[in-house]
């Protein structure tokens, strides 16, 4: 079977969660032993070595200046279609094979519409309805996202399969203090720090996180030099988030590190006292697992997919309750035994999430959709 994959999002230089998903999953699919062939559709030539050499993979570079998906990729689907099309991190082209599969990462725009521009909300709403109506099968990052698709969009649960994301094997504890120090200096981080990794945008609930950190500072629960490091690209409405630190009188204790190169993430996670994410909604949230993989204790929200992902390997809080958030962070700061326990649990938890397992699950879905005779097991567990 020839499986076409829209791999265009894997080319993004500064990857966020969905682009990282596309890249790592495509790499894992190419590394899987299979009789199927994969054709990667790209809007530009990839950097050398981005994808592994594979006897069952080929590249189809089809540049186009604008509307690449709905014009150029659609034309390709009409002129030379694969047996099946898989879109891991984007939207189905208007012209696509009847056998098409799409990954839906989250439905945060339905829960927190104010965290998106009007244009973003319209696009996300249209694309989600389009996928539910047009795709032969949907892949969801979590049971929480699957439940949202069924409840909010009437998706047939038999047409939605959950496939958990994996962890980049390059992420592991860094023991060399000089490597950690080098990364800290690169991003202007002085002294001990709490770490957040993700886009700076309203849905990440950073205003309340800063308020909770300010509460700890005012109570003398952080020490004189502990800082809160916000690592990630600035998103929509990030100015208001940063203004909160000034308003709370702790501007000097909140450090915006900007986008962090993937090669520096392991050292950045490893050097943190703890990792904290206060998101109001997550479809999966790779950073919590990345922090665990690097041996960093995690404290996070108890909403959406986060409890499903972290299990008992993190301390959780209500992201709407600043006092509860501050108390959870404060507890983890003073309880070294709990930090050690969560690090051990996190290590065990991470073993469940691999890109190889994700790729095999996706191949199962693609074979089922294609009606491959080798696929005899049921999808009733989706």
ZINOR-V239703 format. One record per backbone hydrogen bond with DSSP energy under -1.0 kcal/mol. CO is the residue of the C=O (numbers start at 1). NH is the residue of the N-H. E is the energy in kcal/mol with one decimal. If there is no record, write none. Layout:
# ZINOR-V239703
co=CO nh=NH e=E
co=CO nh=NH e=E
This chain:
# ZINOR-V239703
co=1 nh=37 e=-2.7
co=2 nh=83 e=-1.6
co=2 nh=84 e=-1.3
co=3 nh=39 e=-2.7
co=4 nh=86 e=-2.9
co=5 nh=7 e=-1.3
co=5 nh=41 e=-3.1
co=7 nh=10 e=-1.2
co=8 nh=11 e=-1.5
co=9 nh=12 e=-1.2
co=13 nh=15 e=-1.0
co=16 nh=20 e=-2.5
co=17 nh=21 e=-2.4
co=18 nh=22 e=-2.1
co=19 nh=23 e=-2.4
co=20 nh=24 e=-2.7
co=21 nh=25 e=-2.4
co=22 nh=26 e=-2.2
co=23 nh=27 e=-2.4
co=24 nh=28 e=-2.2
co=25 nh=29 e=-2.7
co=26 nh=30 e=-2.3
co=27 nh=31 e=-1.3
co=37 nh=3 e=-3.4
co=38 nh=58 e=-2.2
co=39 nh=5 e=-2.7
co=40 nh=60 e=-3.2
co=41 nh=7 e=-1.7
co=42 nh=62 e=-3.1
co=47 nh=50 e=-2.0
co=54 nh=57 e=-1.1
co=56 nh=38 e=-3.1
co=58 nh=40 e=-3.1
co=60 nh=42 e=-2.4
co=67 nh=71 e=-2.1
co=68 nh=73 e=-3.1
co=71 nh=75 e=-2.1
co=72 nh=76 e=-1.9
co=73 nh=77 e=-2.1
co=74 nh=78 e=-1.6
co=75 nh=79 e=-2.6
co=76 nh=80 e=-2.7
co=84 nh=4 e=-3.3
co=85 nh=101 e=-2.8
co=86 nh=6 e=-2.0
co=87 nh=103 e=-2.1
co=98 nh=100 e=-1.3
co=99 nh=85 e=-2.0
co=100 nh=136 e=-2.2
co=100 nh=137 e=-1.2
co=101 nh=87 e=-2.8
co=102 nh=139 e=-2.7
co=107 nh=110 e=-1.7
co=108 nh=112 e=-2.9
co=112 nh=115 e=-1.8
co=113 nh=116 e=-1.7
co=117 nh=121 e=-2.5
co=118 nh=122 e=-2.3
co=119 nh=123 e=-2.4
co=120 nh=124 e=-2.9
co=121 nh=125 e=-2.5
co=122 nh=126 e=-2.5
co=123 nh=127 e=-2.9
co=124 nh=128 e=-2.1
co=125 nh=129 e=-2.1
co=126 nh=130 e=-2.6
co=127 nh=131 e=-2.3
co=128 nh=132 e=-2.5
co=129 nh=133 e=-2.1
co=130 nh=134 e=-2.6
co=131 nh=135 e=-2.3
co=137 nh=102 e=-1.6
co=138 nh=161 e=-2.5
co=139 nh=104 e=-3.0
co=140 nh=163 e=-2.5
co=142 nh=146 e=-2.1
co=143 nh=147 e=-2.7
co=144 nh=148 e=-1.8
co=145 nh=149 e=-2.3
co=146 nh=150 e=-2.2
co=147 nh=151 e=-2.7
co=148 nh=152 e=-3.1
co=149 nh=153 e=-1.2
co=149 nh=155 e=-2.0
co=156 nh=159 e=-2.6
co=157 nh=160 e=-1.2
co=159 nh=138 e=-3.1
co=161 nh=140 e=-2.7
co=168 nh=171 e=-2.3
co=176 nh=180 e=-1.7
co=177 nh=181 e=-2.5
co=178 nh=182 e=-2.2
co=179 nh=183 e=-1.9
co=180 nh=184 e=-2.5
co=181 nh=185 e=-2.5
co=182 nh=186 e=-1.9
co=183 nh=187 e=-1.7
co=184 nh=189 e=-3.1
co=185 nh=188 e=-1.1
co=192 nh=227 e=-1.8
co=193 nh=273 e=-2.7
co=194 nh=229 e=-3.1
co=195 nh=276 e=-2.9
co=196 nh=231 e=-2.9
co=199 nh=201 e=-1.2
co=200 nh=235 e=-2.4
co=201 nh=204 e=-1.7
co=202 nh=205 e=-2.4
co=203 nh=280 e=-2.4
co=205 nh=209 e=-1.7
co=206 nh=210 e=-2.7
co=207 nh=211 e=-2.0
co=208 nh=212 e=-2.7
co=209 nh=213 e=-2.4
co=210 nh=214 e=-2.6
co=211 nh=215 e=-2.0
co=212 nh=216 e=-1.8
co=213 nh=217 e=-2.4
co=214 nh=218 e=-2.8
co=215 nh=219 e=-1.5
co=216 nh=221 e=-2.8
co=217 nh=220 e=-1.5
co=227 nh=194 e=-2.9
co=228 nh=255 e=-2.8
co=229 nh=196 e=-2.4
co=230 nh=257 e=-2.0
co=231 nh=198 e=-2.6
co=233 nh=200 e=-3.1
co=235 nh=238 e=-1.4
co=238 nh=242 e=-2.1
co=239 nh=243 e=-2.0
co=240 nh=244 e=-1.1
co=243 nh=247 e=-2.6
co=244 nh=248 e=-2.4
co=245 nh=250 e=-2.3
co=246 nh=249 e=-1.2
co=250 nh=253 e=-2.3
co=253 nh=228 e=-2.9
co=255 nh=230 e=-2.9
co=258 nh=232 e=-1.1
co=261 nh=264 e=-2.2
co=264 nh=268 e=-2.1
co=265 nh=269 e=-3.1
co=266 nh=270 e=-2.5
co=267 nh=271 e=-1.8
co=269 nh=272 e=-1.4
co=274 nh=195 e=-2.2
co=275 nh=299 e=-2.5
co=277 nh=301 e=-1.2
co=282 nh=305 e=-1.5
co=286 nh=290 e=-2.4
co=287 nh=291 e=-2.6
co=288 nh=292 e=-1.9
co=289 nh=293 e=-2.7
co=290 nh=294 e=-1.2
co=291 nh=296 e=-2.4
co=292 nh=295 e=-1.9
co=297 nh=275 e=-2.9
co=298 nh=315 e=-2.1
co=299 nh=277 e=-1.6
co=300 nh=317 e=-1.6
co=303 nh=306 e=-1.7
co=305 nh=309 e=-1.9
co=306 nh=310 e=-2.8
co=307 nh=311 e=-1.8
co=310 nh=313 e=-2.3
co=315 nh=300 e=-2.3
co=317 nh=302 e=-1.7
co=318 nh=321 e=-1.7
co=321 nh=325 e=-2.3
co=322 nh=326 e=-2.7
co=323 nh=327 e=-2.5
co=324 nh=328 e=-2.2
co=325 nh=329 e=-2.3
co=326 nh=330 e=-2.9
co=327 nh=331 e=-2.5
co=328 nh=332 e=-2.0
co=329 nh=333 e=-1.9
co=330 nh=334 e=-1.6
co=331 nh=335 e=-1.9
co=334 nh=336 e=-1.1
co=335 nh=339 e=-1.8
co=336 nh=340 e=-2.2
co=337 nh=341 e=-2.3
co=338 nh=342 e=-2.7
co=339 nh=343 e=-2.2
co=340 nh=344 e=-1.9
co=341 nh=345 e=-2.4
co=342 nh=346 e=-2.7
co=343 nh=347 e=-2.0
co=344 nh=348 e=-1.8
co=345 nh=349 e=-2.6
co=346 nh=350 e=-2.4
co=349 nh=352 e=-1.7
co=350 nh=353 e=-1.9
co=354 nh=358 e=-1.9
co=355 nh=359 e=-2.8
co=356 nh=360 e=-2.3
co=357 nh=361 e=-2.0
co=358 nh=362 e=-2.3
co=359 nh=363 e=-2.6
co=360 nh=364 e=-2.1
co=361 nh=365 e=-1.9
co=362 nh=366 e=-2.7
co=363 nh=367 e=-2.8
co=364 nh=368 e=-2.2
co=365 nh=369 e=-2.6
co=366 nh=370 e=-2.2
co=367 nh=372 e=-2.5
co=372 nh=375 e=-1.8
co=374 nh=376 e=-1.1
co=379 nh=382 e=-1.7
